[in-house]
Structures are given as structure tokens and as C-alpha cells.
Amino acid sequence: MAAGHPPYMRQSQPTNGMATASLAAGIAGVTIAPLVGSIAALICGYKARRQFAATPERERGEGVAGTI
């Protein structure tokens, strides 16, 4: 590392909270609360997919995984 240069730090990408909630609810729907978790996963997943269409976020896979 050269003197005077700060170390390279990777910037984190913004994540979509609805996509994360969809994924968590989908997992809960399979393991803990089948009916409630599955319905919540579908609602959050579809909301997250609509938000992805409007913004350039990269965590699209979480929303799709929660919906499936």
C-alpha cells in the first residue's frame, strides 16, 4: 500500500426492505406459520417487485424468492 492512499473500501448497495421482508416471511411460511407467512411473503414480494421497476436497486432476487 502506497503512503498517503486510504485502503479501498467497498460501498454497500442499498437493499430493499420489502424484498428482505418477503424472503423472511417466505421462510417463515415454510417453517413456522404456513398460512400467515405465505400471504405476507406474497404481498411483500409483489410490492418489492413494483419498487424495483421504479428504482435501480440490485436486490431483486430476494423479492422474487419470497414470492416463489
PyMOL commands that set and color helices and strands:
alter all, ss='L'
color gray80, all
select helices_A, chain A and resi 17-31+34-54+60-67
alter helices_A, ss='H'
color red, helices_A
deselect
rebuild
show_as cartoon
